[in-house]
Amino acid sequence: MAVPTLESLEKARRKVDQAKAQLQALEARAATLNRKADARRKIILGGLLLDAAMKDAEWEDRLNTLMKRINRDQDHKAFAGWTFQGRPADG
């Protein structure tokens, strides 16, 4: 094997840097896609929960129980004045 030259070392470093940048970009893209998929699942499940609560008193009770578990002020504020099926939300 030939002795590495300064030029060949620099070329190899550039390749490594490019590969690292490509890996970082792929990881960032995967994280973005995972967050979007997670948000979509939450929206769908939330819609299903609301639909079930509107059609079934037991599910409505479950939803009200879950609403009482909201602890963070900013989450609580999101439901300020919100009504469920014409009735004020507990909270």
ABEGO torsion letter per residue (X at the ends): XBBBBAAAAAAAAAAAAAAAAAAAAAAAAAAAAAAAAAAAAAAAAAAAAAAAAAABAAAAAAAAAAAAABABAAAAAAABGBBBGGBBBBX
